[in-house]
Amino acid sequence: NRLRLAYYFYVSKVKSKPSPKKVSAGKSKLSPPTMGCDLLVQALEHAGVDTIFAYPGGASMMLHQSLTRSKKIRTILPRHEQGGAFMAEGYARATGKVGVVMATSGPGATNLVTGIADAFMDSVPMVAITGQVGTSAIGTDAFQECDTVGITRSITKHNELVMSAQDLPMVVRQAFYIATTGRPGPTLIDIPKDVLQNEMDWYWPSDDEVRDSLPGYRPNAKGHTKMIKEAARMILAARQPVLYVGGGVLKARAADVLRELAELTQIPVVTTLMARGAFPDSHPLCLGMPGMHGTATAVTAMQKADLLIALGSRFDDRVTGKVSGFAPDAKIIHVDIDPAEQGKVRRPDVPIVGDCRLVIEEMLKAIKDLLQSGETQADVGPWRSRVSGWREQFPLAYDQSEPGAALKPQFCLEKLRDGAPEGTIVVSGVGQHQMWTSQYWNFEEPYTWVNSGGLGTMGFAVPAAIGAKVGRPDKTVWAVDGDGCFQMTAQELVTASLERIPVKIGILNNSYLGMVRQWQEMFYGERYSEVNLSGTLPDFVKWAEAMGCVGIRVDDPQEVESAIDKANSINDRPVVVDFRVAEDEKVFPMVPSGKSNDDILLHHSQDSRREFLK
């Protein structure tokens, strides 16, 4: 405790910046003294915040009082702080703006940790604001005290304990600047209770002052010219190239220039789980999703490629499989704004650190210049024909034709996809339903797919769908969830009901933790352990109705379309559709964990790999 007190004394007396003696040209004029809580709300308004997902408590109560006086910020009360964090994520993923979540000290702050970690893994811009015990009580193990800064240090781009109200405008500007520049991610501001009660003079730092206050933070957006030219030459020389597109393309708002690059070079495109929608699924160059449950065509095209152009992707283990066996004959061009990603998993031949949009624009220019100077591109026609043959021979498949057969989840998703209005945003939880949705939904537009990728967080879908709908009220938002995921955060439907947020939830209810069951069946000798969720409890229709939603149950394939039509017609409250699907259906294709992508299984038969490779 003495060490902690010494540290906090150092923060408050040494690191804290003094109040400005003079207002620079970039700042607004000083106004009469303002309480810290009012100042913080004013700073959030200046930062462009229009929505906060906030759960109150003793250390943040003053801030909630100030929020009641704001005419610019809508405050939404989740039923759990974790739900609030996922709502902020859904809002940010659907809009591209910063999601803001707020909680009190102690357990309020620790309940945000999963959502903050989820945003960190998926590079989602988010600002978390937490209350803290009074400065004089820090380090004494006071009621609801915890070291929030220490707990979240490894899962935030930046976090700070604010020891003076005078620092609040600069800290807020820093938090939003860091969250949105470079590789996006979450930041956190921890504010002691008495700091919210102290008075200070209002000011607003200029852009230059914010940058000057962060001398060690200089993200590089422009790629190296020499490397870009080298990449252009390699692209023109490749005979079996693949564009390996990750979520960084969406973060950079680069979908349009990606399409221009693909069409100029006629290179096939794979879009990772985080990049679905960055390139239209209907485009003839689109091969779909690679990875453990990707399409056979996307997985094998990467394995057989002689060049991978990795754009905003991080060579995740679910994409590469066994790293030593991943794309063994391919040279690598790796474009990423985060220099830490270069060589982390696979050493690139041409590393380019920079913003995907800016780098692709320069890459296009370099390719066009080479072509105009007389250089020619290698013939990629035979490669495209080979890839197209795989796609026609080995499409995704399931069978719903047998009379009396149990309802298949893939069938539900295809009907849901076909019945959804154009531009619908689909949000998923984590598990089999997530993989089926990414496989069977046709993503034609960017920012219409919201899911927990890197952290793989169950319980994500319902609150994230609420946040997405708040951010994009003009869009239909469907959440596809599993019965296990749904039970983790279903209480947030109360928030949706009371706040008039008409999200639609489709539960693929197989009465199991489906993905765990699949692994236990395939790799653990059918020794099922703690995966049965009961086929009778809870009654999701009654649960939905108890929370102010419309509940619909579907047991038969003949009922699917009418249930979806009914759900789409209801726009004044949330709707929950309980699809009672086959309990033993599995997700295929599948690359078994730890295996090479060459070991892909098209179905449960161990001979399916040999069938594919014929």
C-alpha positions in Angstrom: 0.0 0.0 0.0 2.9 2.4 0.8 4.3 1.8 -2.7 0.9 2.4 -4.3 0.5 5.7 -2.3 4.0 6.8 -3.4 3.1 6.1 -7.0 -0.2 8.0 -6.9 1.6 10.9 -5.1 4.1 10.9 -7.9 1.3 10.9 -10.5 -0.6 13.8 -8.8 2.4 16.0 -7.9 4.9 15.3 -10.7 3.2 14.0 -13.8 0.1 16.2 -13.7 0.2 19.2 -15.9 -0.3 22.6 -14.3 -3.3 24.8 -15.2 -2.5 26.9 -18.3 -1.5 30.4 -17.5 -2.3 31.7 -20.9 -4.8 30.6 -23.6 -3.2 29.8 -26.9 -4.7 30.7 -30.2 -6.0 27.1 -30.6 -8.0 27.2 -27.4 -11.4 28.7 -26.6 -11.5 31.5 -24.1 -11.5 30.7 -20.4 -14.9 30.6 -18.8 -16.0 30.8 -15.2 -14.9 27.9 -13.0 -16.7 24.6 -13.7 -17.1 21.5 -11.7 -15.0 18.6 -13.0 -18.1 16.5 -13.8 -19.7 19.3 -15.9 -16.4 19.9 -17.5 -16.0 16.3 -18.5 -19.5 16.2 -20.2 -18.6 19.5 -21.9 -15.4 17.9 -23.2 -17.2 14.8 -24.4 -19.7 17.1 -26.3 -16.7 18.9 -27.9 -15.3 15.5 -28.9 -18.5 14.8 -30.9 -20.0 12.2 -28.6 -23.7 11.7 -29.1 -24.3 8.5 -27.1 -22.9 7.0 -23.9 -23.7 3.5 -22.5 -23.4 4.1 -18.8 -24.1 2.3 -15.5 -24.0 4.6 -12.4 -22.4 4.0 -9.0 -21.1 5.9 -6.0 -17.9 7.1 -7.7 -19.5 8.2 -10.9 -22.8 9.5 -9.6 -21.8 13.2 -10.0 -21.1 12.6 -13.7 -24.5 11.1 -14.3 -26.0 14.2 -12.8 -24.1 16.3 -15.3 -25.3 14.0 -18.1 -28.9 14.8 -17.3 -28.2 18.4 -18.3 -26.6 17.6 -21.6 -28.7 18.4 -24.7 -26.3 16.6 -27.1 -25.6 13.3 -25.4 -28.0 10.4 -25.1 -27.3 8.2 -22.1 -28.4 4.6 -22.3 -28.5 2.4 -19.2 -27.4 -1.2 -19.9 -28.4 -4.0 -17.4 -24.7 -5.0 -16.9 -21.5 -3.1 -17.4 -20.2 -5.8 -19.8 -23.3 -5.3 -21.9 -22.6 -1.6 -22.0 -19.1 -2.2 -23.3 -20.4 -4.5 -26.0 -23.0 -1.9 -26.9 -20.2 0.7 -27.3 -18.4 -1.8 -29.5 -21.4 -2.5 -31.7 -21.9 1.3 -32.1 -18.3 1.8 -33.1 -18.1 -1.1 -35.5 -21.3 -0.1 -37.3 -20.6 3.6 -37.5 -16.8 4.0 -37.5 -17.1 6.5 -34.7 -15.8 6.1 -31.2 -18.0 4.1 -28.8 -18.1 5.4 -25.3 -18.9 3.4 -22.2 -18.9 4.5 -18.5 -19.0 2.6 -15.2 -18.2 3.3 -11.6 -15.2 2.1 -9.6 -14.3 -1.4 -8.4 -16.6 -4.0 -9.8 -18.1 -1.5 -12.2 -14.7 -1.1 -13.8 -13.7 -4.7 -13.7 -17.0 -5.7 -15.4 -15.8 -3.6 -18.4 -12.6 -5.6 -18.8 -14.0 -8.3 -21.2 -15.4 -5.6 -23.5 -12.3 -3.6 -23.4 -10.2 -6.7 -24.2 -12.5 -7.6 -27.1 -12.2 -4.1 -28.5 -8.4 -4.3 -28.2 -8.1 -7.6 -30.0 -10.3 -6.3 -32.9 -8.9 -2.8 -33.1 -12.2 -1.1 -32.2 -12.1 2.7 -31.3 -13.6 2.9 -27.8 -13.2 5.2 -24.8 -14.0 3.8 -21.4 -14.6 6.2 -18.5 -14.5 4.8 -15.0 -15.1 6.4 -11.6 -12.5 5.9 -8.9 -12.4 6.5 -5.1 -11.3 9.9 -3.9 -7.6 10.8 -4.3 -7.0 10.7 -0.5 -8.4 7.2 -0.3 -6.4 5.7 -3.2 -4.1 3.0 -1.9 -6.1 2.3 1.3 -8.2 -0.5 0.0 -11.2 1.7 0.2 -14.7 0.5 -0.6 -15.0 -0.4 -4.3 -11.4 0.6 -4.9 -9.3 -1.3 -7.5 -6.3 -0.4 -9.6 -8.2 0.1 -12.9 -5.2 1.5 -14.7 -3.1 -1.4 -13.8 -5.7 -4.0 -14.6 -6.4 -2.5 -18.1 -2.9 -1.5 -19.0 -2.3 -4.5 -21.3 -5.7 -4.3 -23.1 -5.8 -0.6 -23.9 -3.8 1.6 -26.2 -3.6 4.2 -23.5 -5.0 4.7 -20.0 -4.7 7.3 -17.4 -5.6 8.1 -13.8 -6.7 11.8 -13.7 -5.5 13.5 -10.5 -6.6 17.1 -11.3 -9.8 18.4 -12.8 -7.6 20.9 -14.8 -6.2 18.0 -16.8 -9.6 16.6 -18.0 -9.9 18.5 -21.3 -6.4 17.4 -22.4 -6.9 13.8 -21.2 -10.2 13.5 -23.1 -8.7 14.9 -26.3 -5.7 12.5 -25.9 -8.0 9.5 -25.3 -10.1 10.2 -28.5 -7.0 11.0 -30.6 -5.2 7.8 -29.6 -8.3 5.6 -30.0 -8.9 6.7 -33.6 -5.4 7.2 -35.0 -2.9 4.6 -36.1 -4.2 1.1 -35.3 -7.6 2.0 -33.6 -8.3 0.6 -30.2 -9.7 1.3 -26.7 -8.5 3.9 -24.3 -9.5 4.4 -20.6 -9.9 7.4 -18.3 -10.0 6.7 -14.6 -11.3 9.7 -12.6 -11.4 9.9 -8.7 -14.6 11.1 -7.2 -13.2 14.3 -5.8 -11.8 15.3 -9.1 -15.3 15.2 -10.5 -16.3 17.6 -7.7 -13.4 20.0 -8.0 -13.7 23.3 -9.9 -11.5 24.4 -12.8 -11.4 26.9 -15.7 -12.7 25.5 -19.0 -10.4 25.3 -22.0 -10.1 23.1 -25.1 -6.7 22.1 -26.4 -5.8 22.6 -30.0 -4.9 19.7 -32.4 -1.2 20.8 -32.3 -1.2 20.9 -28.5 -2.7 17.4 -28.3 0.0 16.0 -30.6 2.8 17.9 -28.8 1.5 16.4 -25.5 2.2 12.9 -26.9 5.8 13.1 -28.2 6.2 9.3 -28.2 3.1 8.7 -30.3 3.7 9.2 -34.0 1.7 6.6 -36.0 3.0 6.3 -39.6 0.2 6.4 -42.1 2.2 6.8 -45.4 4.0 3.7 -46.6 7.6 3.6 -47.8 7.7 4.6 -51.4 10.6 2.1 -52.3 8.7 -0.8 -50.7 5.5 0.1 -52.5 7.2 0.1 -55.9 8.9 -3.3 -55.1 5.4 -4.6 -54.1 4.0 -3.4 -57.4 6.7 -5.3 -59.4 6.1 -8.5 -57.4 2.3 -8.2 -58.1 2.8 -7.9 -61.8 5.3 -10.8 -61.8 3.1 -13.3 -59.8 1.2 -16.1 -61.6 -0.8 -17.4 -58.7 -1.4 -14.3 -56.4 -4.1 -13.9 -53.8 -5.2 -10.7 -52.0 -5.4 -11.7 -48.3 -7.7 -9.0 -46.9 -8.1 -8.4 -43.2 -10.1 -6.0 -40.9 -7.5 -3.3 -41.3 -9.0 -2.5 -44.8 -12.3 -1.7 -43.2 -10.7 0.3 -40.4 -8.9 2.4 -43.1 -12.1 2.9 -45.1 -10.3 1.3 -48.1 -13.0 -1.0 -49.6 -13.3 1.1 -52.8 -9.6 1.1 -53.5 -9.3 -2.6 -52.7 -11.9 -3.3 -55.4 -10.0 -1.1 -57.8 -6.8 -3.0 -57.1 -8.4 -6.4 -57.5 -10.1 -5.4 -60.8 -7.0 -3.8 -62.2 -4.8 -6.9 -61.5 -7.6 -9.6 -61.7 -6.2 -11.1 -58.5 -8.6 -13.3 -56.5 -9.6 -12.0 -53.0 -10.2 -13.7 -49.7 -11.8 -11.8 -46.8 -11.1 -12.9 -43.3 -13.7 -13.1 -40.6 -13.0 -9.5 -39.6 -13.1 -8.3 -43.2 -16.4 -9.7 -44.5 -18.0 -7.1 -46.5 -14.8 -5.3 -47.5 -15.1 -7.0 -50.9 -18.5 -8.0 -52.4 -19.3 -11.7 -52.1 -21.1 -11.6 -55.4 -17.9 -10.4 -57.2 -16.4 -13.0 -59.5 -13.0 -12.5 -57.9 -14.3 -13.1 -54.4 -13.3 -16.5 -52.9 -15.0 -16.0 -49.6 -13.5 -16.5 -46.1 -10.2 -18.4 -45.4 -9.3 -20.1 -42.2 -10.4 -23.0 -39.9 -14.0 -22.8 -41.2 -13.4 -21.0 -44.4 -14.4 -22.1 -47.9 -12.3 -24.9 -49.4 -11.5 -22.6 -52.3 -10.2 -19.7 -50.2 -8.1 -22.0 -48.0 -6.5 -23.9 -50.8 -5.9 -20.8 -53.0 -3.8 -19.4 -50.2 -2.0 -22.7 -49.8 -1.2 -22.9 -53.6 -0.4 -19.2 -54.0 3.0 -17.9 -55.2 2.3 -14.4 -53.7 0.1 -13.3 -50.8 -0.7 -9.6 -50.7 -1.7 -9.3 -47.0 -3.7 -6.0 -46.5 -4.5 -5.1 -42.9 -4.4 -8.8 -41.8 -2.3 -10.3 -39.0 -1.8 -13.9 -40.0 -4.1 -15.1 -37.2 -3.7 -18.7 -36.2 -7.3 -19.5 -37.3 -6.3 -18.4 -40.8 -2.8 -19.9 -41.0 -3.4 -23.3 -39.3 0.0 -24.8 -38.6 2.3 -21.9 -39.4 5.2 -24.0 -40.8 2.8 -25.5 -43.4 1.0 -22.2 -44.3 1.3 -21.1 -48.0 4.8 -22.7 -48.2 5.6 -21.4 -51.7 4.3 -17.9 -51.4 6.2 -14.7 -51.1 4.6 -12.2 -48.8 3.7 -8.5 -49.1 2.4 -7.3 -45.8 0.7 -3.9 -45.4 -0.3 -3.0 -41.8 -0.3 0.3 -39.9 1.0 -1.4 -36.8 4.8 -2.1 -37.2 4.5 -4.8 -34.4 2.6 -7.0 -36.8 5.5 -7.1 -39.3 7.2 -10.5 -38.9 5.2 -11.4 -35.8 4.0 -14.7 -37.3 5.3 -14.8 -40.9 8.3 -12.9 -42.1 7.3 -10.8 -45.1 9.4 -10.3 -48.2 8.1 -6.8 -48.6 7.0 -5.2 -45.3 5.0 -1.9 -45.6 4.0 0.0 -42.5 1.1 2.4 -43.3 -2.6 3.1 -43.6 -4.2 0.5 -45.9 -6.1 3.1 -47.9 -3.1 5.3 -48.5 -0.8 2.4 -49.3 -3.2 0.8 -51.8 -3.7 4.1 -53.5 0.1 4.4 -53.9 0.3 0.8 -55.0 -2.3 1.4 -57.7 -0.3 4.4 -59.0 2.9 2.4 -59.0 1.3 -0.5 -60.9 -0.2 1.9 -63.5 3.1 3.6 -63.9 4.9 0.3 -64.6 2.2 -0.7 -67.1 2.5 2.6 -68.9 6.2 2.3 -69.0 5.9 -1.0 -71.0 6.1 -3.6 -68.3 3.5 -6.4 -68.6 1.6 -8.5 -66.0 2.0 -12.2 -65.9 -0.9 -14.2 -67.2 -3.2 -15.0 -64.2 -5.9 -16.5 -66.4 -5.0 -20.1 -65.8 -4.8 -19.5 -62.1 -8.3 -17.9 -62.0 -9.7 -20.8 -64.0 -8.1 -23.3 -61.6 -9.6 -21.5 -58.6 -13.0 -21.2 -60.3 -13.0 -25.0 -60.8 -12.5 -25.6 -57.1 -15.3 -23.2 -56.3 -17.7 -25.0 -58.6 -16.7 -28.5 -57.5 -16.6 -27.9 -53.7 -19.3 -25.4 -52.7 -20.7 -25.1 -49.2 -23.4 -27.7 -48.8 -26.1 -29.1 -46.4 -29.2 -31.1 -46.9 -32.7 -30.0 -45.8 -34.6 -32.0 -48.4 -35.4 -35.2 -46.5 -39.0 -35.2 -45.3 -39.3 -34.9 -41.5 -35.7 -34.0 -41.1 -34.7 -31.7 -38.2 -34.4 -28.0 -39.0 -30.9 -27.2 -40.3 -29.2 -24.0 -39.1 -27.8 -23.3 -42.6 -31.3 -23.4 -44.0 -32.5 -20.8 -41.4 -29.6 -18.5 -42.3 -30.2 -18.7 -46.0 -33.9 -17.8 -45.5 -32.9 -15.1 -43.0 -30.4 -13.7 -45.5 -32.9 -13.8 -48.4 -35.6 -12.2 -46.4 -33.5 -9.4 -44.9 -33.8 -5.8 -46.3 -30.9 -4.6 -48.4 -28.1 -3.3 -46.3 -29.1 -5.2 -43.1 -26.4 -5.3 -40.4 -25.9 -8.8 -39.1 -24.3 -9.3 -35.7 -23.2 -12.7 -34.3 -22.2 -14.2 -31.1 -19.4 -16.8 -31.0 -19.5 -20.4 -31.9 -21.0 -22.5 -34.7 -23.7 -19.9 -35.4 -20.9 -17.3 -36.0 -19.2 -19.6 -38.5 -22.4 -20.5 -40.3 -23.4 -16.8 -40.6 -20.0 -15.8 -42.0 -20.3 -18.7 -44.5 -23.9 -18.4 -45.6 -24.7 -14.6 -45.4 -23.9 -12.7 -48.6 -21.9 -9.6 -47.6 -22.1 -7.0 -50.3 -21.4 -3.8 -48.3 -18.8 -2.8 -45.8 -19.8 -2.4 -42.1 -22.7 -4.8 -42.3 -21.0 -7.6 -40.3 -20.3 -7.2 -36.6 -18.7 -10.0 -34.6 -16.2 -10.8 -31.9 -13.2 -12.1 -33.8 -9.9 -12.1 -31.9 -11.2 -12.6 -28.4 -14.2 -14.8 -29.4 -16.5 -13.5 -26.7 -19.7 -15.4 -26.0 -22.6 -13.0 -25.1 -21.4 -10.4 -27.6 -24.4 -10.5 -30.0 -27.4 -9.1 -28.2 -25.7 -6.0 -26.7 -23.6 -5.3 -29.8 -26.7 -5.5 -31.9 -28.3 -2.9 -29.7 -25.3 -0.6 -30.0 -25.2 -1.1 -33.8 -28.9 -0.2 -34.0 -28.4 2.9 -31.9 -25.6 4.0 -34.2 -27.4 3.2 -37.4 -31.2 3.6 -36.7 -31.9 3.6 -40.4 -30.7 0.0 -40.8 -32.4 -3.3 -40.0 -30.2 -5.1 -37.4 -30.4 -8.9 -37.0 -28.4 -10.6 -34.3 -27.7 -14.3 -34.9 -27.0 -16.0 -31.6 -26.6 -19.4 -30.1 -28.7 -20.6 -27.1 -25.5 -20.6 -25.0 -24.4 -17.1 -26.0 -27.9 -15.7 -25.7 -28.2 -16.7 -22.0 -25.1 -14.8 -21.1 -26.4 -11.3 -21.9 -30.1 -11.7 -22.8 -31.0 -9.3 -20.0 -29.9 -6.4 -22.3 -33.2 -7.0 -24.2 -34.8 -5.0 -21.3 -32.6 -2.1 -22.3 -33.7 -2.5 -25.9 -37.4 -2.6 -25.0 -37.3 0.4 -22.7 -35.2 2.5 -25.0 -37.3 1.5 -28.1 -34.4 -0.1 -29.9 -36.1 -2.6 -32.3 -33.3 -5.2 -32.8 -34.2 -8.6 -34.1 -32.6 -11.7 -32.6 -32.5 -15.1 -34.3 -31.4 -17.9 -31.9 -30.0 -21.1 -33.6 -31.1 -23.2 -30.6 -29.5 -26.7 -30.7 -29.7 -27.2 -26.9 -25.9 -27.5 -26.8 -22.7 -25.5 -26.6 -22.4 -26.5 -30.3 -18.8 -25.8 -31.1 -17.5 -27.5 -28.0 -19.8 -30.4 -28.7 -18.4 -30.7 -32.2 -14.8 -30.9 -30.9 -15.7 -33.4 -28.2 -17.4 -35.6 -30.8 -14.6 -35.3 -33.4 -11.5 -35.2 -31.2 -12.5 -36.5 -27.7 -14.2 -39.8 -28.6 -17.7 -38.5 -28.1 -17.1 -38.0 -24.4 -19.5 -35.1 -23.9 -18.8 -32.9 -20.9 -20.8 -29.9 -19.7 -22.2 -29.0 -23.1 -25.9 -30.0 -22.8 -27.9 -26.9 -22.2 -31.3 -28.7 -21.9 -33.8 -28.7 -24.7 -36.7 -27.5 -22.5 -35.3 -24.7 -20.3 -35.5 -21.8 -20.6 -38.5 -21.1 -22.8 -37.1 -18.4 -25.0 -40.5 -17.2 -26.2 -41.7 -16.6 -22.6 -38.3 -15.0 -21.7 -38.6 -12.6 -24.6 -42.2 -11.7 -23.7 -41.1 -11.1 -20.1 -38.6 -8.5 -21.3 -41.1 -6.6 -23.5 -40.2 -8.3 -26.8 -42.1 -10.4 -29.3 -41.3 -14.1 -29.0 -41.6 -16.5 -31.9 -40.8 -20.2 -31.9 -39.9 -22.2 -35.1 -39.7 -26.0 -35.1 -40.4 -26.9 -38.7 -38.7 -25.9 -42.0 -42.2 -24.9 -43.3 -42.5 -22.2 -40.6 -39.2 -20.5 -41.2 -40.1 -18.0 -43.9 -43.3 -16.8 -42.2 -41.6 -16.3 -38.9 -38.9 -14.2 -40.6 -41.5 -12.1 -42.4 -43.3 -11.5 -39.2 -40.1 -10.5 -37.4 -39.2 -8.1 -40.2 -42.6 -6.5 -40.1 -42.3 -5.5 -36.4 -40.4 -2.3 -35.9 -41.7 -0.9 -32.6 -40.0 -3.3 -30.3 -37.4 -6.1 -30.3 -38.2 -9.5 -31.7 -36.7 -12.9 -30.7 -37.1 -15.9 -33.0 -36.2 -19.3 -31.4 -35.2 -21.6 -34.3 -35.1 -25.1 -32.9 -32.4 -26.6 -35.0 -30.7 -30.1 -35.2 -28.4 -30.7 -32.2 -25.8 -32.7 -34.1 -25.1 -30.4 -37.1 -21.5 -29.5 -37.5 -19.6 -26.7 -39.2 -17.6 -27.7 -42.3 -15.2 -27.2 -44.0 -12.8 -27.5 -41.0 -9.1 -27.4 -40.5 -8.4 -29.4 -37.3 -6.6 -27.4 -34.7 -2.8 -27.6 -35.0 -3.0 -29.1 -38.5 -1.9 -27.7 -41.8 -4.5 -26.1 -44.0 -3.7 -28.9 -46.4 -5.5 -31.2 -43.9 -8.9 -29.4 -44.5 -12.0 -31.6 -44.0 -15.0 -31.0 -46.2 -17.2 -33.1 -44.0 -16.9 -35.5 -41.1 -15.3 -38.3 -43.1 -11.5 -38.4 -42.7 -11.4 -39.3 -46.4 -12.8 -35.9 -47.4 -9.3 -34.3 -47.7 -8.2 -37.0 -50.2 -11.5 -36.5 -52.1 -10.8 -32.8 -52.3 -7.2 -33.2 -53.4 -8.0 -35.6 -56.3 
